[in-house]
Amino acid sequence: AVRDKVLSAYQEILKMPI
């Protein structure tokens, strides 16, 4: 589902702090 892809990307972003 599209939401699944968004959640996956969101989690990856959270894993990479600025």
C-alpha positions in Angstrom: 0.0 0.0 0.0 1.1 3.6 -0.5 0.9 4.2 3.3 3.3 1.4 3.9 5.9 3.0 1.7 5.4 6.3 3.4 5.8 4.8 6.8 9.0 3.0 5.7 10.5 6.2 4.4 9.4 8.0 7.6 11.1 5.4 9.8 14.3 5.7 7.7 14.3 9.4 8.1 13.9 9.2 11.8 16.8 6.7 11.9 19.0 9.3 10.2 19.3 12.4 12.5 20.4 15.6 11.0 
